[in-house]
């Protein structure tokens, strides 16, 4: 099959490439993933009411088990990418395929049939793995390799890393953090048909935008002559040995592991924290306030973080950032019920998170270049497969842990009623208490009431630890890890030596 050609011809990074390939192109798939990261578990617990399924075991075990398959597909995909040879590169062809797979599997996630618990469980397991273990694995690995494979120019690479993260942090963040809690979630409540309609729209949007990323990116590093033989003859075990005997790659992986544990539990806890600890269920204000005030630094970071990274070093500004990150989390955790203190803490925390958010992939690319300099082998696919295994494994494990903690603490999902009297009867029959007075509830457009139940203190503690407490510790650990990650010290010299090797090979040929 002949692939459509890239619309980028220049040997240098262009403005069109930045704006269309790295800013706008990834927006569809990343937006869908951001919504899923925040709300898929809410759909399972509140809409499908799967928390009590099999005594709470299902939502605890299935995400963890699913990630075993996800880890395998990441390994396979990494090997496939490293062995792919086309005129359009080794990662971009898979980006093209993912443009069609992601929307289809995204829709399947939510179209769970109304049937027995067993049928629901089977559908959830299959659709979850089709999306995460197959479609999104293909997209995510090829997408994440675009920055390392785009250029060796440090300034251009850093700029692309910033543009790449603007989409995730700003575009996806604005919709997921502002529009969703303020307008969309109060409107759809726990109405399954409305959830399906919404997620179908978001899934379909990903198709044309991912194709835009494909057409407006270019793998300049792959096009280098020496890349033709790089690492393809090595077994996966030999590739792993190279990766895990390089101190910078090991530190990078440990760093990413700790960071993913903290951010995954935080993302899972966000909606629950705003619904039950700081505010009330889908009040349309609390989550918006937390996201806006906490997210303002991310907007500032577009202009500030790369100049600071160029002057003081990517590692150094990220290290200092994580000290602030831990401090901001601690302030919030001490006063989890006080809005203005939480907002202040979130602001400080996200100031600290700026360098990590915008320059991480550039730092990862430096580690890949260092490994190539040391071993004379390029292992982009294998390195990214380990990176993705950490990401997907921790998402599965922490989702299982979070759901297990909720179930053990006694979490009670909201329910719907057609009238106040019907809601009162349901509460009375279960010996439950509404979170707010039934007369204060605002019905949806169709008149249906969504009634949230007052959670026990044990549930509120679990939620507060997930959203606030854990990152007090992970932020401090990450600062220590970064102290030893000084790959930038000699990277310019190493990149020049790599270039000279390639030029020498061309002269010999």
N, C-alpha and C positions, 0 to 999 in steps of 0.2 A: 504494500500500500504506500503510495506516494503522499507524503504529508504536505499540507499547505506551507508555503515559505514564510519566514519571519518578515515583517515589514520594516525591521530595523537592519540597516545595511552598514552603518558607521562602525569603524573600529574603536571609537570612543563612545562613552555613555552620552546619550542625547536627552534633551528636555522632554521630548515626546515619549521616550522610553520611561523616564521617571514618572511622568504624570499619568500615562495610560497603562504601562506595563506593571508598575510597582505601586501606584496609588489607587487608581480606579479599578484595574483588572481584578485584583484579588478580593474586591469588596463583597461580591456576592457570596462566595463560599465562606469567607471569613465571617460575614454577618450571620449566615445560617449557623455556623459553628458556635459563634458567640451566644446566639439565642439558645441553642441546645445546651451549651455549658451552664447557662443560668436557669433555664426553664424546663428542660427535658425531665429532670428529676421531679420537678413540681407537677408536671403532667402525669408522671407515674404515681406520685403519692396523692395528689389532690383531685385529679380528674378521673384516672383509672382506679384510684383507691387500692393500690397494690401493696401498701405498707403492711397490712396484716396477713397477706397471702402466705400460706404455709408457715404460720407462726412468726412472720417477719423474716424468714430465711431467704425468700426469693430475692428481694431487693438488696439483700446483703451479699449473697453468694454469686448471683448471675453476672453483675458487673465485673467481679474479680475473675471469674472463670472465663468470661468473654475476652478478657485481655490476654489470656494465654494464646488464643487464636490470633489476636491482634499483634502480639509480639512476633509470632511466626511469620505472618504476612509482611511485617516490617522488615524482617531479615531477608525474606525472599525478594521483596521490592528493592531493597538496597543492592542486592546482587544483580537483579535485573537491570537496574539503572547503570551500574558500573560496567555492565556488558552490552549496553545498548549503543549502537553506532549508526547514526543517521546524519544527514546533512543539517538537520535541525537541532542536533545536540543529543545528549543522552537523557536529560530530564524533561525537556520540553515536550517530546512526543507523548509522555505519560500525562503531562498537564492537559494536553489536547483531549485525551481519552477521558480524564476525570471530569471534564466539562459536561459530559453527558451522563456519567454515572452518579455524580453527587446529587443532582436534582431528583432523579428517580428514587434513589434509596432514601433521600430526605423525606419524601412524601410517604414512603412505606412506614417510616418510624411512627407516624401519627394515625395512620388508617387502621388501627387495631379494631378487629371486628367485635361486635356485641355478642359474646358467646360465653362459654364456661370459663372458669379461671384457668383451666389447663390450656385451652385454645389461646387465651390472652397471653399467657406466659410463653407459649411457643412462638407466637407472632412477635412478641417483644424481643425475645432472644434472637430470632432470625433477622428481623429488621435492624436491630441494633448492630449486629455483626456485619450485615451487608453494608451498612453505612460506615461504621468506624473501622472494621477490620479489612474492608475492601475498598470502597469508593474514596473515603476521606484519607485513607492511608496513601493511596496513589496521588491524590491532590497534594496532601500536606508534604510528602517527601519531595516531590518535584518542585512545588512552590518554594519550600525552604532552601532548596539548592540554587535558586535563581541568583541570590546575592553572592554566594561564594563563587559561582561559575560565571558571573557576568563580567568581571574584570579583576585584575590584580592591583589596579591603582587604588591606594589606600583612601584617598579623598573621595573618589567616585564610589568606592565600595561603602564607605561610611554614609555618604549621601543617599545611596539606594537603601541602606538599612533603615535610615530615618524615614524615608518615603514609605517603605514597606510597613513600618510600624504605625504610621499615621492612620492607615486604613483600619488596622485592628483597634487602635486606641481611641481614635477620634470618631471615625464614621460609624463603626460598629458600636463603640461606646455610647455615642449620642443616642442612637436608636434603642439599644438594649437598656441603657441606664436611665434615659429620660422619657422617650416616647412610650416605651413599654409600660413602666410602672404608672405613668401619669395618665395615659389615655387607653392603651390597648388592654392591659390586664383587667382594669375595672370594667371594661366593656365586654370581655369574653368570659370573665369569671371562671367557672368550671364547666362551661358548656363545650362538650366534646366537638360538636360540629363546627363551632366557631374556631376552635384550635386547629382543626384540620384545614379549614379554609385559609387561615393565616399562614400556616406552615407550607401549604402548597404554593402560595404566592412567593414566599421567601425562597423556596427551593427552586422554582422556575427562574427567578431572577438570577440565580447563580450561573445559569448556562451561558448567556451572551457575555457576561462580565469575565468569566474564566477564559472564554475564547479570546477576549481582548487582551488578557494577560499573555496568552500564548503568542499572539501575533506581534505584540510589542515588547518582547524580551529577546535576548540574544546571549548565547553561551560562548563568550570569547575565550575563556580559559579552556573549554573543551576543544576549541578549534586549534589549540597549539599542537604542533607536530608530535611532541613527546607524549601527548595524552593518548595517542592511539594504542600504546601498549601498557599504559599505566595500571598496574595492579590486577589486570583481568586474568592473569594466569595463576594468581594466588588462590589457595583455598580460603574459605571463610574463616577457618580456625587461624590460618596464618595472618589474615587481615586483622582479626581480633587481637592477635599477639602484638602486632605493630601498634594498634590503637592503644592498647592497655599497658604498653611498656613506655609510652610517651607521657611524661609527667603532666604536661599541659592538657592533653586530651583527657587524662584521668581526672584532673582537677575540674575541667569543664563539665564533665559528666556528673561528678559529685555535686558541683554547684547547681546544675540544672535539676538534679534529683531533689535536692532540698527545696529549691525554689518552687518546683512543681507541686510538691506535697503541700506547701503553705498556700499557694494560690488556688489550687484545686479545692481545698476545704473552704477557703474564703469564698470562692465563687458559688459553691454549693450552699453556703450559709447565708449569702446576701439576702435573698428574697425572704427566707424564714426570719432572719434577724429584723428586717424592716417590718415584716408583718406581725411579729409577736413580741419582740423585745423593745424596740425603739418606737414603733408606731402600731397601727392596727391593720388588719388584713385588707390588702389592695386599696389603701386609703388614697393612693394617687399622689401623695405628697412626700412621705418619708423617704422612700427609695430614691425619688427624684432629687431630694435635698442632699442625701448622702452622696449620690453619684455626681451631682453638679459641683458641689463644694469640693469634694474629694478629687474630682476630675479636672478642675481648672488648671492645676499644675501640668497636666498632660498637654494642654493647649500651649502653655508657655514653653514647654519643653521642645516644641517643634523648632523654635528659634534659638534656644539657649544651649541645649545639651550637646550638640555636635561641636560648636566652637569651644566649649569647655573641655570636651573629650580630646580635641586636637591639641589644646594647650597643656592640659595636665595629664593626659593619657586616659584611655577608655577604662582600664582597670582601676585607676585611682579615683576617678569621679564616681564609679559604680560602688567602690568600697565605702566611701564617705556617705553615699546615698543610702546604703543599707543600714548604716548606723541611725540615720534619721528615720528610716523605714521602721525599725524596731521601736524607736522612741515614740513615734506617732501611734503605733499599734498599742503600746503600753498605756498611753493616755486614754485611748478609747476603751480599753479593757477594764481599766479601773473605774470608769464612769459610763457603763454601757447604756444607761437609761436617760442620760442628759444630752439632749440634742446638740446644744452649742459646743459642748466639750467634745462630743463625738465628731462633729464637723471640723473642729480645730485639729483634732488628732488625725483625721482622714486627710486633711490638707497637708500636714507635715509629712505624713506617711507617703503620700503620692509625690511630693517634692523629692523625697528620697528615692522613690521608685523610677524616676525619670531616666537616669542613665541606663539602668537595666532594660527598660522598655524599648529604648531607641537604638542602643548600640550593641546589644548582645550578639546579634548575628554577625556583625563586623568583627567582634572579638572571636567568635567561633571560626570565622573564615581565616583569621590570623593563625589560629591553632592548626587548621588544615594546611596552610602554607608552611608552617614550621615542620609539620610531619612530612610533607613532601620534600622539604629541604634536607631533612635528616635521613630519610629512607629512599629518596628519589622515586617515590611511588605516590600516586594520587588516589585517595580512597574516599571520595566524596559520598558515594552511595552507601558504603559500609558504615562510615562515620555518622551519616544522617539516619541510618536504620537504628543505630544504638540510641541516638538522640530521640527518635520517635518512639522507640520501645519504652524509654523512660517516661515520656509524656503519656502514652496511652496506658501503660501499666499503672502509673500512679493515679491517673484519672479513674480507672476501674477500681483499684484498691481503695482509694480515698472515698469514692462514691459508696462502695460497700461498707466501709467503716462508718461513714456519716449516717447512712440509712440504718445500720445496726445500732448506732448510738441513739438515733431518734426512736427506733422501735423499743429499745430497752428503757429509755427514759419515759416512754408512754405517750408519744406523739399521737394526736387525734386530728384527722383530716377534716376540713370543712365539708358542709353538705348544702344542698339546694332545697328550697321550699317555694311553693307557689303563693304563700301568704304568711303573715306573722303568726296566725293561730296554728298553722301547720308546723311552722318552725318551733313554736313553743311546745307542741305535743312531742315532737321528735327529741327535743332537749330533755323534757320531763321523763320520757320513757327510758332514756339512757342515763339519767342522773347527771346531766352535763350542764355547764354554764356557758352562755354566749360570751364572746370576747367583748362585745359592746351591746347595749340595749337593742332589742329587736326593732323597736320603733324608730331607731336612728339609722337603720340600714337603708341604703339606696338600692332600689330594685334595678335590674338591667332593663334594656329597652323592651324586652318581652315580658317584663313583670316578675321575673324569677329572682328570688333572693338568694344570695350566697352568704351562708352563716358560718362564721369562724368560731371555733371553740376556744375558751381560755385554756392555755396550756399549763401544765404543772411546772413548778420551779425547776425541776430536773431537766425538762425539755429546754427551757429558756437558758439554762447554764450551758447545755450542749451547743445550742445555737450560737451563743456569745463566744464560746471558745473557738468554734469553727470559723466564725467571721473575724474575730478580733484577737483572740488569745494566742493561737498557734504561731502567727507571724511575728510575735514578740521574740520568740526563740529562733525561728528560721532566719529572720533578718540578721540577728547577731552571728549565727553560724556562717551565713553567707559572707559577711564582712571578713571573718577569719580566713575562709577559703580563698577569697580574692587577694588577700595579702601575699599569698604564694603564687598567684597566677600572673607572673610578669613576662608573658610571651612577647609583649610589645618591645621589650628591651632591645632585641636585635632583629626584629622582623623586617625592617627596611633592607638591611644587609642581606638577609636570607632570601628575600624576594628578588633582589638583584642577582644573586648567585643562581637562582632558579632560571631566571631569564637568560643569563649567559649560557647555561647548560643547553637550553632549547636552541639558542642561536648557534651554538657549536654543533649540535646534532644536525641542524639544517645545512651547515657548511659541509659536513661530512657526506651528507646525502647528495 
